[in-house]
Amino acid sequence: MAYTKKRVSETTIKRIYGFAIAKFKPSPFTLQALTEYCGYKSWDEFCNQQENDTVNHKSPENNSWGTLCSRTAKITKFTLQALKTRSGIPFELTIKRKFIQEHFDAFLQSGKPITLFTAQAGYGKTIGLCHLVDDLLKEKLGDNCSQDMVLFLGTQTITTISPHELNLGNWFLSLLGLQSNTNLIEVFEQENTLAGNFYLIIDGFDEYMFKQEQFFLFFNQLIDIISYYSKYSWFKVILTMRSSTWLNYRYLVEEKQHLWDKWFTGFMNDASKSTNFIPFETGEILDLTHKINPNIASNCLPSLELINKLSYPLFFQLYYQKNAQNFTIAETNHLTFYQIIASFVSNKVYRGANSMEKVLLLQTLVEMIDYQNNNFTVPKWKFSAYIKKYPGAYKELLINDVLKEENFSEYFQYKEQISLGNHTLLEYGISRKLYRLNDEKLDRKLLDEIEKTLGKSTIKVPVLKWMVFFIISSNTYEQLNYLKEVTLYPLEKLEVIIFTCQLLQKQLSETEDKEELKKYFQKIDQDETFSFFLSLQYITPEYEKALQTLLNFDLSNKNKILIYTTLSAISILNLNADKAEKYIKEINNFVYSDLEKFIVNPLNCLNTIFCYFKYGIVQKEALQSITHLCYDDYKLRKMRSAEYNSNEIIFKLALLTLKINNNIAKEVRFIDTVLKYFKPDDNKENSPLHIFFLGLNANNYLKKGNTKKALKIQNQLLKIQHADTSVYTPFMKIFFSFLTIRNSSHDKAGEVALMQTKSLIAYCNKMGFKVASVFTAIVYLNSLQAAKASKEDNLEIYNSTLKQIRVSGFRMESFFKSNIQSKIERLTTTAKM
């Protein structure tokens, strides 16, 4: 303000337009400076002038539709600019959300006066709304030039209102330049034709932005405004708010049907019906990625787990901010993502004026959660004393969506809950607390505490993964030794192994000083800790990558052979002859003495399987050594339980080798021998190997025609098998399903057998078990049920199986025997009778 020779702050200007909170009245100096800037001598003169002005002094056209459109456009553009500037990702790089336009179109078609977009913080509501308002403004300027009036406001504008001096309705009128004794209806009635709608759009209408009684008052006043204008089809209100706000205050309209009928809530997608805003879909993530970095040519994606986390817009934004240069999600990994979450917590919790109070509040809340029963909320009344003690810190945690409040009260039951903002923060919070209380180290004591606190909780594995992250980030690798002592189901263990190896791979690629990490693996290479990472039952595409990571370390020849053996087995099971041959050549490079240290030479087994599938040749050496083992009592008794995992790989490989010979008696003898001598440390009958061998034995007796013996083993298997098969790895799930298919082919209805067969074939192909897919098809096509099926169904299964074998590099006749081939060909050329 050059000609007044007075200066006011930028924040003062923002307060005038409602983009900064005004907690106090402006100083006399500020008032005088602004008065002089507007051409008045003093503040008193300005006030007197305003009192003397009445609506009669204004010409009618000042309140015309066009004039109001011009006024609202200025406010709306200012709001848009302010909100776009605050976008975590530059606004021009963000995308429109298709579902928002669909929601808006459905709202207009409903004829209702108000709608809302509701979700917790970080879902991108503000950016989505900005795109919607942009489109409304473009329609006004387009060829079909609409006459819509759009008034777009941020909640910060409304917080400047003193509810004791002015109500919300009068304030809106004053913002439009109308007197309180006027209303929008009069403006509309002045126009001969009404060509547009009036849109009142408020972003972030949330309780935490106001004092509690103030928000309650404003919400009720908004309801009154809607009721007043609701009979006019041109009046439309659009709100965004957090789901917790909607959950806490929707009763104000929900309990009165005539009010509830006026609200279009869209398509709520959660149990509490408080969220209608959806996370990013995979296609939207790719669109965002290509818009941020147009140079990306492919549509490569990270793991499904990371895609699910990046679908939360806040986490995607945080990832972008950390990787703005050369942005790509294809290289997203767990280490980077966990670093982002740790950084988020650091910024929102550990920093600021109330950092200590925020930490104390979170620690207290985390201690109150009932993890054993998977109840991750705390009743607000239990936490109320701490809220009163640290009100500022508590409100800051709510604003930053570290915490959220939800009110599920109904009739005579009070149920107001507090919880962490999302599950990722919950997992981080409990793991950080347990790790810190144990002097930041993973040991037997901490494992006992995890088992005691979490038990079978759904967050047990996520907490362990955070522990691994803490360990690898601090280079205290010795703590990884305790992973082998954690009580986990097979699928949970696989998840921890894959996660750990992904972090190790990232550490190897980013850390300059890799000596500590390599020394650690040199140290554990010779003890049973390394066996934690090994088992054939873990076979998946992700596990293959995990094993390849382990090969980056200086391992003993024994462990290298075990890893290459597993990789060869994975390639054979996935019908990839070229890759299997490559890994077998790697094993060939080891000296004979290293291979003979195993209870059965793995190279002989692999060569036998490979040569049979590739050339139809049955090599006898491996088969003879397996037969001799069954009678070598001394060698069997020498097996150490500590080598359970490594021997488990060898024994499964040996059994698969025996199947080449198709001698059921030898298979049964080998299985009985292994079950007699080979047991894990805990001697449990429900170990995966024990279950695997029992199942195969039941299958062998069924093939021999000894149904009674097969059923006896089957019943024994059912007793020791976990009731929830979801705890098993894909390898074991496919095994169980294969046994079911074989039984179904004998005694189930044809439609059931066909459905089970198709389902298993699809799952096998997805998980990299194409050999199982082929044999599933052969078992079905060779069964009585296939003879009852349609020609089309049989052809579909047969043709897809032929294609898999032909592209594999293996020999067709190794899978389809001539007698079976002839039978199947007859089936596929004969229609269903």
GIKAGI-V409195 format. One line per field, one symbol per residue. psi: psi as a letter, one per 30 degrees, with the letter a starting at -180 (. if undefined). burial: I if it has 24 or more other C-alpha atoms within 12 Angstrom, else O. A space follows every 10 residues. Layout:
psi->???
burial->???
This chain:
psi->ieffglklle eeeeeegggk kjflklleee eeeeeeeggl eleeeeeeee efklfffkke ffgleeeeee eeeeeeeeee eeeeffkekk effllkkefe eeeeeeeeff glfkllkkll kgfgeeeeee eeeeeeeeef faegjlgkkj jkklffefff kjfffkleee eeeeefgllf gllfeeeeff kekjflljjj kkkhikeffl lefeeeeeee eeeeeeeeff fjffkkkklk lkeeeeefff fffefjefee ffkjfbjkgl efhgkgkllk leeeeeeeee eeiffkelhk laleeeeeef fjeeeeeeee efhekhkkff gkleeeeeee eeeeeeefef llegeeeeee eeeeeeffki eeghjglkke fffeeeeeei eeeeeeeeeg gelkkkjgkk cgjkiklkll eleeeeeeee eeeeeefghh kjaeeeeeee eeeecglfge eeeeeeeeee eefggiffff ffeffkjlle eeeeeeeeee eeeeeeeefe kejgeeeeee feefefafef fefkkffgjl eeeeeeeeef fflilleeee eeeeeeeeee eefghieeee eeeeeeeffl leeeefflfk jeeeeeeeee eeeefgkjkf eeeeeeeeef gieeeeffkk ffgeeeeeee eeeeeeeefe fhjeeeeeee eeeefefjkl efgkfgkeee eeeeeeeeee eeefgieeee eeeeeeeeef kkejffflle eeeeeeeeee eeeefeglke eeeeeeeeee eeeeeeghif eeeefeeeee fglfeeffll eeeeeeeeee eeeeeefffl keffejleee eeeeeeefgk lk.
burial->OOOOOOOIOO OIOOIIIIII IOOOOOOOOI IIIIIIOOOO OOOOOOOOOO OOOOOOOOOO OOIIIIOIII IIIOIIIIII IIIIOOIIIO IOIIIIIOII OOIIOOIIOO IIIIIIIIII IIIIIIIIII IIIIOIIOOI OOOOOOIIII IIIIIIIIII IIIOOOIIII IIIIIIIIIO OOIIIOIIOO OOOOOIIIII IIIIIIIIII OOOIIIIIII OIIOIIIOII OIIIIIIIII IIIIIIIIII IIIOOOOOIO OIIIIIIOOO OOOIIIIIII OIOIIIIIII OIOOOOOOOO OIIOOIIOII IIIIIIIIII IIOOOOIIIO IIIIIIIIII IIOIIOOIII OOOOOOIIII IIIIIIIIII IOOOOIIIII OOIOOIIOOO OOIIIIIIII IIIIIIIIOO OOOOOIIIII IIIIIIIIII IIIIIOOOOI IIIOOIIOOI IOIIIOIOII IIIIIIIIII IIIOIOIIII IIIIIIIIII IIIIIIIIII IIIIIIIIOO OOOOOOIIOI IIOIIOOIII IIIIIIIIII IIIIIIIIII IIIOIOIIII IIIIIIIIII IIIIIIIOII IOIIOOIIOI OOOOIOOIII IIIIIIIIII IIIIOOOIIO OIIOIIIOII OOOOOIOOIO OIIIIIIIII IIIIIIIIII IOOIOIIIII IOIIIOIIII OOOOIIIIII IIIIIIIIII IIIOOOOOOI OOIIOOIOOO IOOOOOOIII IIIIIIIIII IIIIIIOOOI OOIIIIIIOI IIIIIOIIII IIIIIIIIII IIIIIIIIIO IOIIIOIIOO IIOIIOOIII IIOIIIOOOO OOIIIOIIOO OOO
